[in-house]
């Protein structure tokens, strides 16, 4: 009898253990304790008159930049719809701010009722020592919750099976909303609204902007394009038949080695955009041509006048450019250019081609001295011709020497020489996309340029001579 009793005791213990282990899985999920709805009152102080005016001013600046972008693009461009949607949001924000200007109430009270089923939260301590809270069921977090990342920033997130579906994080720089990875870094699609008024919407990787996105800000132009590890690369441009193409030429399209070649202006048509750009067999008309006229104070292009007249006779828009030298004064060069160049009222604005090396710039005293000379040339030529000149430079020059030259960026159209796949992050009128294009009627390689816009904007530029 004693032996059987011992066996029964051991069996009971085993059953108890098994039931205890299986019970959490077999039993239904327990609901949070019953608690009443919660009523919350929010006191919203109205904005001061100065803060409203400042907010309206910043919004207007951002809308201006949006208008510039939308004016130069169409729905075929990457990101156009995203920008257009955000532009609508800006318009609504502006209207709201204007209504607030008329509101004299000192405070507003907003009452919000939080249903009991939405209130229960369970705090869970993570391995890194932080706590996260949410609707916690049988080992994994599901539902809304709050936690901190490894930098101590508060993250409000929606979890599913312990994985963040979407999240919202507020820090000293602004508010991020979107997808996150396991380490609670921005990853995937997300938006960031900075405290300075800028807005980014696009792709992220490991907490940095990475991939396609767009940024709008009252402090700079709209950026639409590709980012890499937080750095903006630029906008990719699609080369379609809707684009406006042109060329720039000099004596090098006539004198190749010891041989001389003419240009058959009746045949000119672009057949190649260079090795880096596949035009898939398409050809494009030459809508404009810039012809080198002078260089320094002693060099003239002997083919300028004939090319100028022949191109105009074929209905091609014509402009002239001067190659800038650091060996003579800017005013002497400007005078030389104007006195030896035919510029008619219907011609495109003249161009100053600035291509000195870093060593040459250092020899004259640096970038500020160079920009001073460039301004002198541009101002003199504008006074003499009545046309505001265009500045031709490369992207590296912009990044290195024009960081603080906001007056030049605003007052003058820019023509960029860059042969990569990304459109430069500046306001520009032309982009020289290759020096090795091919054009029927012209022997040898030719510089190919694309106008920054489409037919409507090009027609306006032809009328006004300035690309706004």
JOZIWO-V822768 format. One line per field, one symbol per residue. phi: phi as a letter, one per 40 degrees, with the letter a starting at -180 (. if undefined). Layout:
phi=???
//
This chain:
phi=.ccccccccccdcccdccccccdcccccccccdcbccbbbbbcbcccccccccccccccccccccccccccbbbcccdgdccccccccccccccccccccccccccabbbbbbbcdcccdbbcbccccgcbbbicbbfhbcahcababccbgccbcbbbafgbccaabbbaccibbbicbcccfbdagcabbbccchcbbbicbafgbcahcabbbacbaccbbibbbfgbcchccbccbcccbbabbbacccbbbgcbbbcbcccbdacbacgccbccfgcbbcccaabbcbbagbbbbcccdcccdccccccgccbabbbccbccacccccccccccbbcbcccccdcbbcbbccccccccchhccccccccdcccccccccbgbccbbbabccccccbbdbcccccccbcbbbbabccbcccacbbbbccacbcbbdgbcgcbcbbbccibdcccccccccgacc
//
